[in-house]
Amino acid sequence: METTDKEILRGGQFLVKETKCEDVFTLEDLSEEQKMMRESTKEFVDRELWAHWERFENKDYAYTEETMRKAGELGLLSVAVPESYGGMGMGFVSTMLVCDYISGATGSFSTAFGAHTGIGTMPITLYGTEEQKQKYVPKLASGEWFGAYCLTEPGAGSDANSGKTKAVLSDDGKYYSISGQKVWISNAGFCNLFIVFARIEDDKNITGFIVENDPSNGITLGEEERKLGIHSSSTRQVFFSDTKVPIENMLSERGNGFKIAMNALNIGRIKLAAACLEAQRRVIGEATKYANERIQFKTPIINFGAIKAKIANMATNCYADESASYRAAKNIEDRIAMRQAAGNSHQEAELKGVEEYAIECSILKVAASEDVQNTTDEGIQIFGGMGFSADTPMESAWRDARIARIYEGTNEINRMLVVGMLVKKAMKGHVDLLGPATKVGEELMGIPSFDVPDFSELFAEEKDLLARLKKVFLMVAGSAVQKYGPDLENHQQLMLSAADILIEIYMAESTILRTEKNAKRFGEEAQSTQIAMSRLYLYTAVDTIIQKGKEAIVSFAEGDEQRMMLMGLRRFTKYTNQPNVVALRTQIADRVAADNGYTFD
Ligand SMILES: Cc1cc2nc3c(=O)[nH]c(=O)nc-3n(C[C@H](O)[C@H](O)[C@H](O)COP(=O)(O)OP(=O)(O)OC[C@H]3O[C@@H](n4cnc5c(N)ncnc54)[C@H](O)[C@@H]3O)c2cc1C
């Protein structure tokens, strides 16, 4: 079927438009080719990475480089690269799939992989000239060369456009001399080229450059950083001192660097979410095996409700992250295809396609990075004292997971972006928030219906509730925008609460739509655990939304307005049939225990 503009939801529109379950892509929709790719990626991980996790813990940087090269030989570094530059030219979903399954064994490798294939290569494929692409991309795609991305500086972290690195044009106009200090650069120790951001004169915005790693050209590296986790990911400072870069190595135009950096990060964020999935599956697998075998009080500890609750929550969050990640990935893929069909070059189409879903990319980054953190934490808890031991994989998984909340934009920055970008989209008329927000306001003034709806169909109540949760966001964000206008961005705690509401809505909706689609084709019986996970996820989402909604409302509304909004919050978050979450958790945990791991992917 031809994809048309109308059928593809725009970024952020999930909030105001109903999505049919048939319109979401799920892991169960993978093609045979994609499934084969997943299997070969898993085999690579088991053979080369999982079996050697101690080497990654023991700061064996050379082994990271060696395995990256092997991944290159197998074509795993070239999935996202167009065929004309030596890549496989596969769609966005396939690139997510490889990123997902290659990242489960160790954060060291997944960081090296992500930094190289994402922020180290993508700026050239997306913004490079034909000559730049022909010169560099085939080498990067094959793993003959590796890339790194130099944005962060000692004084410029989250405030990435404030860097002090300078690029000065030579008198003959043939090259720029770059001087400055970059910090926290992944892959610095073994890369062949850097994507460097520097400022020309007093430009408002930074400019991107492709800089070959040549120590005789004023490039020196700091020592390897001593880090909490991802021990074998090379992270160093990079110093540029009058490093000469030919003018033809400027990326895109002068002053366009901040845009390049941000767009590279959009892709990086959704890929980072994917990179947090297989780590969760493996941790759940290991924790379940342990809980099935470990005997205390004469019974395997899996039989204790306390352990079941953990396993159920871990599996549910992983399932939700999977559901939302692949839903967004396919939206991006379709939008790229749509733009290409309309005559855009691949480059343009990909850029605009991903930019369109920047809100979803940030949502996913936050949700998945926090879930992998919680899951590894509970993994340690299930292992008890053994979880604290460096001889079990839980300890390193927990430390490795921690970085995901910091890089690719901290979760605080991403939460702020989620709301900020949505408000901007509304201002531009890309998403109509005002109309729906006004309707919610009118509804609040009206008399609520006391009819008891017919909730007999699968997810009828959950979908009704989801539609009301969207009203909570519209009510809170709509009133906050009215009250503060552009000054809203200075009310950060309010922005964070609104972001959490939006995040929970997207994650819960994606989970329910995936399960509904699968229940329709595979039967409710076959999906009974997934149905339980969808219900459990929604229940916890509602709890979060009540708490965040309350905080937000009370922070800016008073008197009658406050009372009316709090009443709306209660009405919009009310269950007619309260779910038995203890029973749901038990059902989910029993299935995971019987399968001895996470088997829903
Ligand atoms: C292991 C590792 C690998 C990395 N790899 C790379 C790489 O390859 N290339 C690269 O360029 N960078 C890389 N980074 C840098 C990383 O992207 C930054 O650390 C990150 O963006 C945060 O910047 P910062 O460390 O300066 O923290 P800061 O910006 O100083 O932030 C400190 C705290 O303040 C909060 N904060 C900052 N500004 C705001 C605000 N406006 N509102 C609310 N809260 C705010 C942050 O959320 C955070 O909690 C890496 C970092 C690490 C640790």
Ligand as a Chemical Component Dictionary entry (heavy atoms), coordinates in Angstrom:
data_LIG
# 
_chem_comp.id                   LIG 
_chem_comp.type                 NON-POLYMER 
_chem_comp.pdbx_formal_charge   0 
_chem_comp.three_letter_code    LIG 
# 
loop_
_chem_comp_atom.comp_id 
_chem_comp_atom.atom_id 
_chem_comp_atom.alt_atom_id 
_chem_comp_atom.type_symbol 
_chem_comp_atom.charge 
_chem_comp_atom.model_Cartn_x 
_chem_comp_atom.model_Cartn_y 
_chem_comp_atom.model_Cartn_z 
_chem_comp_atom.pdbx_ordinal 
LIG C1  C1  C 0 30.861 8.289  29.193 1  
LIG C2  C2  C 0 30.503 9.522  28.439 2  
LIG C3  C3  C 0 30.594 9.546  27.062 3  
LIG C4  C4  C 0 30.295 10.720 26.359 4  
LIG N1  N1  N 0 30.478 10.743 24.997 5  
LIG C5  C5  C 0 30.403 11.944 24.343 6  
LIG C6  C6  C 0 30.804 12.043 22.966 7  
LIG O1  O1  O 0 31.159 11.054 22.314 8  
LIG N2  N2  N 0 30.776 13.263 22.381 9  
LIG C7  C7  C 0 30.379 14.392 23.053 10 
LIG O2  O2  O 0 30.373 15.453 22.462 11 
LIG N3  N3  N 0 29.979 14.318 24.364 12 
LIG C8  C8  C 0 30.000 13.124 25.015 13 
LIG N4  N4  N 0 29.640 13.053 26.344 14 
LIG C9  C9  C 0 29.210 14.265 27.044 15 
LIG C10 C10 C 0 27.757 14.261 27.417 16 
LIG O3  O3  O 0 26.958 14.419 26.284 17 
LIG C11 C11 C 0 27.556 15.343 28.476 18 
LIG O4  O4  O 0 28.171 14.869 29.662 19 
LIG C12 C12 C 0 26.101 15.669 28.719 20 
LIG O5  O5  O 0 25.536 16.302 27.616 21 
LIG C13 C13 C 0 25.915 16.574 29.953 22 
LIG O6  O6  O 0 26.767 17.669 29.929 23 
LIG P1  P1  P 0 27.675 17.986 31.229 24 
LIG O7  O7  O 0 28.375 16.739 31.608 25 
LIG O8  O8  O 0 28.485 19.172 30.929 26 
LIG O9  O9  O 0 26.639 18.312 32.349 27 
LIG P2  P2  P 0 25.953 19.723 32.651 28 
LIG O10 O10 O 0 25.426 20.309 31.403 29 
LIG O11 O11 O 0 26.890 20.542 33.458 30 
LIG O12 O12 O 0 24.740 19.271 33.556 31 
LIG C14 C14 C 0 24.851 18.984 34.956 32 
LIG C15 C15 C 0 23.445 18.817 35.519 33 
LIG O13 O13 O 0 22.692 20.027 35.336 34 
LIG C16 C16 C 0 21.518 19.783 34.597 35 
LIG N5  N5  N 0 21.267 20.911 33.703 36 
LIG C17 C17 C 0 22.116 21.524 32.851 37 
LIG N6  N6  N 0 21.498 22.505 32.178 38 
LIG C18 C18 C 0 20.222 22.512 32.604 39 
LIG C19 C19 C 0 19.069 23.294 32.276 40 
LIG N7  N7  N 0 19.080 24.231 31.338 41 
LIG N8  N8  N 0 17.934 23.011 32.925 42 
LIG C20 C20 C 0 17.869 22.036 33.846 43 
LIG N9  N9  N 0 18.904 21.264 34.196 44 
LIG C21 C21 C 0 20.079 21.505 33.565 45 
LIG C22 C22 C 0 21.801 18.501 33.814 46 
LIG O14 O14 O 0 20.607 17.816 33.467 47 
LIG C23 C23 C 0 22.643 17.731 34.815 48 
LIG O15 O15 O 0 21.826 17.061 35.715 49 
LIG C24 C24 C 0 29.873 11.877 27.054 50 
LIG C25 C25 C 0 29.745 11.833 28.452 51 
LIG C26 C26 C 0 30.079 10.698 29.139 52 
LIG C27 C27 C 0 29.989 10.717 30.636 53 
# 
loop_
_chem_comp_bond.comp_id 
_chem_comp_bond.atom_id_1 
_chem_comp_bond.atom_id_2 
_chem_comp_bond.value_order 
_chem_comp_bond.pdbx_ordinal 
LIG C1  C2  SING 1  
LIG C2  C3  SING 2  
LIG C2  C26 DOUB 3  
LIG C3  C4  DOUB 4  
LIG C4  N1  SING 5  
LIG C4  C24 SING 6  
LIG N1  C5  DOUB 7  
LIG C5  C6  SING 8  
LIG C5  C8  SING 9  
LIG C6  O1  DOUB 10 
LIG C6  N2  SING 11 
LIG N2  C7  SING 12 
LIG C7  O2  DOUB 13 
LIG C7  N3  SING 14 
LIG N3  C8  DOUB 15 
LIG C8  N4  SING 16 
LIG N4  C9  SING 17 
LIG N4  C24 SING 18 
LIG C9  C10 SING 19 
LIG C10 O3  SING 20 
LIG C10 C11 SING 21 
LIG C11 O4  SING 22 
LIG C11 C12 SING 23 
LIG C12 O5  SING 24 
LIG C12 C13 SING 25 
LIG C13 O6  SING 26 
LIG O6  P1  SING 27 
LIG P1  O7  DOUB 28 
LIG P1  O8  SING 29 
LIG P1  O9  SING 30 
LIG O9  P2  SING 31 
LIG P2  O10 DOUB 32 
LIG P2  O11 SING 33 
LIG P2  O12 SING 34 
LIG O12 C14 SING 35 
LIG C14 C15 SING 36 
LIG C15 O13 SING 37 
LIG C15 C23 SING 38 
LIG O13 C16 SING 39 
LIG C16 N5  SING 40 
LIG C16 C22 SING 41 
LIG N5  C17 SING 42 
LIG N5  C21 SING 43 
LIG C17 N6  DOUB 44 
LIG N6  C18 SING 45 
LIG C18 C19 SING 46 
LIG C18 C21 DOUB 47 
LIG C19 N7  SING 48 
LIG C19 N8  DOUB 49 
LIG N8  C20 SING 50 
LIG C20 N9  DOUB 51 
LIG N9  C21 SING 52 
LIG C22 O14 SING 53 
LIG C22 C23 SING 54 
LIG C23 O15 SING 55 
LIG C24 C25 DOUB 56 
LIG C25 C26 SING 57 
LIG C26 C27 SING 58 
# 
